[in-house]
Amino acid sequence: MSLLLKQIHALNKRKYDGDYAASDVLIDLDTAIERANLTARETEALRWIYREDLTQAEAGVAMGIAQNTVKETLDRAHRKIAEVYEYWSHRG
């Protein structure tokens, strides 16, 4: 899941360049994130790391938590988002 999230800026650029496939991927990703029932902390960690491009250490400072806690929070968020994609894959 982190590989897809790391491509968010490139996907956004492709979307603005008219790439409909990139738009579809971003819509699916946003929907998966919405349906993953993330906690406020998990959502915040995703934003700092993937939207604001902070390191885990920098995100920890911004969030007032340790870098290791940021990593654990991201891992939980990744799992929850991946579970949404897995659910979709079984439903066709």
MDAnalysis code that builds the backbone (N, CA, C; Angstrom):
import MDAnalysis as mda
import numpy as np

u = mda.Universe.empty(276, n_residues=92, atom_resindex=np.repeat(np.arange(92), 3), trajectory=True)
u.add_TopologyAttr("name", ["N", "CA", "C"] * 92)
u.add_TopologyAttr("resid", np.arange(1, 93))
u.add_TopologyAttr("resname", ["MET", "SER", "LEU", "LEU", "LEU", "LYS", "GLN", "ILE", "HIS", "ALA", "LEU", "ASN", "LYS", "ARG", "LYS", "TYR", "ASP", "GLY", "ASP", "TYR", "ALA", "ALA", "SER", "ASP", "VAL", "LEU", "ILE", "ASP", "LEU", "ASP", "THR", "ALA", "ILE", "GLU", "ARG", "ALA", "ASN", "LEU", "THR", "ALA", "ARG", "GLU", "THR", "GLU", "ALA", "LEU", "ARG", "TRP", "ILE", "TYR", "ARG", "GLU", "ASP", "LEU", "THR", "GLN", "ALA", "GLU", "ALA", "GLY", "VAL", "ALA", "MET", "GLY", "ILE", "ALA", "GLN", "ASN", "THR", "VAL", "LYS", "GLU", "THR", "LEU", "ASP", "ARG", "ALA", "HIS", "ARG", "LYS", "ILE", "ALA", "GLU", "VAL", "TYR", "GLU", "TYR", "TRP", "SER", "HIS", "ARG", "GLY"])
u.atoms.positions = np.array([
    [0.821, -1.188, 0.000],
    [0.000, 0.000, 0.000],
    [0.866, 1.253, 0.000],
    [1.977, 1.201, 0.714],
    [2.824, 2.391, 0.770],
    [3.389, 2.749, -0.608],
    [3.596, 1.751, -1.464],
    [4.107, 2.040, -2.808],
    [3.114, 2.891, -3.598],
    [1.843, 2.562, -3.492],
    [0.826, 3.350, -4.178],
    [0.760, 4.758, -3.589],
    [0.777, 4.864, -2.279],
    [0.701, 6.169, -1.633],
    [1.913, 7.036, -1.967],
    [3.075, 6.416, -2.120],
    [4.278, 7.180, -2.461],
    [4.200, 7.785, -3.862],
    [3.308, 7.254, -4.687],
    [3.157, 7.745, -6.063],
    [2.085, 8.819, -6.189],
    [1.550, 9.280, -5.075],
    [0.401, 10.192, -5.120],
    [0.701, 11.482, -5.879],
    [1.900, 12.036, -5.714],
    [2.226, 13.273, -6.429],
    [2.345, 13.027, -7.931],
    [2.970, 11.928, -8.312],
    [3.095, 11.595, -9.731],
    [1.721, 11.321, -10.339],
    [0.858, 10.650, -9.584],
    [-0.490, 10.389, -10.079],
    [-1.279, 11.682, -10.251],
    [-1.125, 12.596, -9.301],
    [-1.798, 13.888, -9.424],
    [-1.312, 14.656, -10.649],
    [-0.023, 14.617, -10.902],
    [0.515, 15.291, -12.093],
    [-0.060, 14.674, -13.358],
    [-0.080, 13.340, -13.386],
    [-0.633, 12.655, -14.559],
    [-2.113, 12.984, -14.736],
    [-2.840, 13.078, -13.628],
    [-4.261, 13.430, -13.698],
    [-4.438, 14.803, -14.331],
    [-3.640, 15.768, -13.890],
    [-3.748, 17.120, -14.429],
    [-3.266, 17.214, -15.874],
    [-2.485, 16.219, -16.301],
    [-2.051, 16.160, -17.698],
    [-3.061, 15.416, -18.570],
    [-4.197, 15.028, -17.981],
    [-5.257, 14.384, -18.747],
    [-5.267, 12.876, -18.733],
    [-4.512, 12.248, -17.857],
    [-4.451, 10.789, -17.773],
    [-5.650, 10.287, -16.960],
    [-6.641, 9.733, -17.667],
    [-7.851, 9.262, -16.996],
    [-7.588, 8.065, -16.085],
    [-6.633, 7.228, -16.431],
    [-6.305, 6.085, -15.587],
    [-5.771, 6.553, -14.233],
    [-4.945, 7.587, -14.245],
    [-4.433, 8.137, -12.987],
    [-5.582, 8.703, -12.155],
    [-6.532, 9.344, -12.818],
    [-7.711, 9.865, -12.117],
    [-8.482, 8.732, -11.450],
    [-8.659, 7.630, -12.172],
    [-9.365, 6.474, -11.606],
    [-8.641, 5.921, -10.383],
    [-7.323, 5.810, -10.475],
    [-6.536, 5.294, -9.355],
    [-6.696, 6.200, -8.143],
    [-6.640, 7.510, -8.358],
    [-6.773, 8.450, -7.246],
    [-8.165, 8.423, -6.633],
    [-9.184, 8.290, -7.462],
    [-10.553, 8.178, -6.942],
    [-10.695, 6.920, -6.098],
    [-10.191, 5.803, -6.624],
    [-10.245, 4.548, -5.863],
    [-9.487, 4.667, -4.550],
    [-8.315, 5.284, -4.588],
    [-7.518, 5.439, -3.378],
    [-8.244, 6.298, -2.350],
    [-8.801, 7.417, -2.776],
    [-9.547, 8.273, -1.854],
    [-10.740, 7.535, -1.257],
    [-11.431, 6.762, -2.081],
    [-12.578, 5.988, -1.595],
    [-12.127, 4.926, -0.602],
    [-11.029, 4.251, -0.905],
    [-10.511, 3.223, 0.010],
    [-10.124, 3.838, 1.349],
    [-9.488, 4.996, 1.309],
    [-9.098, 5.672, 2.551],
    [-10.345, 6.042, 3.355],
    [-11.368, 6.554, 2.672],
    [-12.613, 6.907, 3.358],
    [-13.268, 5.694, 4.002],
    [-13.240, 4.564, 3.323],
    [-13.917, 3.354, 3.806],
    [-13.085, 2.542, 4.787],
    [-11.842, 2.923, 4.989],
    [-10.942, 2.149, 5.855],
    [-11.172, 2.418, 7.338],
    [-12.037, 3.362, 7.668],
    [-12.313, 3.694, 9.069],
    [-11.040, 4.023, 9.835],
    [-10.233, 4.897, 9.256],
    [-8.983, 5.292, 9.891],
    [-9.266, 6.188, 11.092],
    [-8.392, 6.108, 12.064],
    [-8.480, 7.019, 13.192],
    [-7.980, 8.391, 12.747],
    [-8.253, 9.386, 13.564],
    [-7.771, 10.742, 13.255],
    [-6.248, 10.748, 13.167],
    [-5.588, 10.019, 14.055],
    [-4.124, 9.962, 14.050],
    [-3.605, 9.293, 12.786],
    [-4.253, 8.214, 12.344],
    [-3.826, 7.524, 11.123],
    [-3.995, 8.440, 9.911],
    [-5.104, 9.147, 9.851],
    [-5.342, 10.088, 8.754],
    [-4.307, 11.207, 8.762],
    [-4.003, 11.708, 9.943],
    [-3.007, 12.777, 10.065],
    [-1.629, 12.292, 9.626],
    [-1.260, 11.095, 10.025],
    [0.042, 10.540, 9.636],
    [0.130, 10.398, 8.120],
    [-0.930, 9.891, 7.494],
    [-0.934, 9.782, 6.036],
    [-0.739, 11.142, 5.381],
    [-1.429, 12.136, 5.902],
    [-1.333, 13.479, 5.320],
    [0.094, 14.014, 5.428],
    [0.704, 13.910, 6.608],
    [2.055, 14.450, 6.779],
    [3.060, 13.730, 5.890],
    [2.952, 12.420, 5.797],
    [3.944, 11.637, 5.058],
    [3.725, 11.724, 3.547],
    [2.494, 11.525, 3.090],
    [2.262, 11.386, 1.654],
    [1.786, 12.663, 0.963],
    [1.150, 13.545, 1.663],
    [0.694, 14.799, 1.034],
    [1.699, 15.923, 1.267],
    [2.256, 15.979, 2.480],
    [3.177, 17.061, 2.835],
    [4.644, 16.662, 2.665],
    [4.903, 15.390, 2.363],
    [6.254, 14.876, 2.105],
    [7.215, 15.026, 3.284],
    [6.715, 14.889, 4.499],
    [7.603, 14.910, 5.654],
    [8.179, 13.522, 5.883],
    [9.325, 13.470, 6.519],
    [9.868, 12.187, 6.953],
    [9.055, 11.730, 8.164],
    [9.229, 10.486, 8.545],
    [8.525, 10.001, 9.733],
    [8.965, 10.766, 10.976],
    [10.234, 11.107, 11.053],
    [10.726, 11.880, 12.196],
    [10.089, 13.265, 12.223],
    [10.019, 13.918, 11.054],
    [9.401, 15.247, 10.973],
    [7.906, 15.174, 11.294],
    [7.252, 14.130, 10.796],
    [5.828, 13.958, 11.085],
    [5.613, 13.738, 12.576],
    [6.511, 12.996, 13.192],
    [6.418, 12.777, 14.633],
    [6.482, 14.084, 15.410],
    [7.385, 14.965, 15.003],
    [7.488, 16.277, 15.647],
    [6.188, 17.054, 15.438],
    [5.690, 17.062, 14.216],
    [4.456, 17.793, 13.909],
    [3.266, 17.240, 14.684],
    [3.259, 15.923, 14.902],
    [2.145, 15.276, 15.583],
    [2.344, 15.196, 17.087],
    [3.564, 15.472, 17.543],
    [3.862, 15.377, 18.967],
    [4.000, 13.948, 19.461],
    [4.468, 13.063, 18.566],
    [4.667, 11.659, 18.919],
    [6.034, 11.204, 18.422],
    [6.482, 10.058, 18.897],
    [7.779, 9.519, 18.501],
    [7.737, 8.994, 17.061],
    [8.884, 9.006, 16.402],
    [8.987, 8.510, 15.025],
    [8.502, 7.073, 14.938],
    [8.831, 6.238, 15.917],
    [8.407, 4.838, 15.909],
    [6.882, 4.732, 15.970],
    [6.246, 5.635, 16.691],
    [4.785, 5.652, 16.763],
    [4.195, 6.050, 15.422],
    [4.845, 6.958, 14.725],
    [4.400, 7.329, 13.374],
    [4.453, 6.095, 12.474],
    [5.558, 5.352, 12.533],
    [5.699, 4.152, 11.710],
    [4.598, 3.149, 12.024],
    [4.349, 2.897, 13.294],
    [3.304, 1.948, 13.686],
    [1.927, 2.425, 13.233],
    [1.687, 3.721, 13.322],
    [0.419, 4.303, 12.899],
    [0.238, 4.145, 11.395],
    [1.285, 4.407, 10.632],
    [1.228, 4.226, 9.177],
    [1.003, 2.766, 8.812],
    [1.680, 1.869, 9.510],
    [1.503, 0.439, 9.242],
    [0.044, 0.026, 9.431],
    [-0.585, 0.509, 10.503],
    [-2.002, 0.203, 10.742],
    [-2.875, 0.783, 9.630],
    [-2.601, 2.026, 9.246],
    [-3.377, 2.668, 8.180],
    [-3.221, 1.905, 6.869],
    [-2.002, 1.508, 6.540],
    [-1.758, 0.747, 5.311],
    [-2.558, -0.548, 5.315],
    [-2.542, -1.251, 6.454],
    [-3.280, -2.516, 6.547],
    [-4.773, -2.289, 6.343],
    [-5.311, -1.264, 6.969],
    [-6.746, -0.987, 6.851],
    [-7.127, -0.646, 5.407],
    [-6.310, 0.147, 4.745],
    [-6.596, 0.513, 3.355],
    [-6.476, -0.718, 2.462],
    [-5.458, -1.529, 2.692],
    [-5.273, -2.754, 1.910],
    [-6.452, -3.698, 2.088],
    [-7.022, -3.746, 3.282],
    [-8.189, -4.591, 3.530],
    [-9.377, -4.151, 2.671],
    [-9.524, -2.859, 2.439],
    [-10.598, -2.369, 1.576],
    [-10.375, -2.875, 0.154],
    [-9.148, -2.742, -0.350],
    [-8.853, -3.240, -1.692],
    [-9.068, -4.749, -1.783],
    [-8.692, -5.475, -0.743],
    [-8.882, -6.919, -0.734],
    [-10.386, -7.251, -0.775],
    [-11.162, -6.537, 0.005],
    [-12.616, -6.733, 0.006],
    [-13.174, -6.500, -1.403],
    [-12.740, -5.400, -2.031],
    [-13.198, -5.112, -3.393],
    [-12.818, -6.215, -4.355],
    [-11.614, -6.760, -4.201],
    [-11.151, -7.791, -5.151],
    [-11.985, -9.060, -5.036],
    [-12.516, -9.350, -3.861],
    [-13.337, -10.545, -3.675],
    [-14.773, -10.328, -4.124],
    [-15.171, -9.075, -4.240],
    [-16.546, -8.766, -4.651],
    [-16.658, -8.568, -6.159],
    [-15.496, -8.491, -6.833],
    [-15.508, -8.356, -8.293],
    [-15.746, -7.031, -8.727],
])
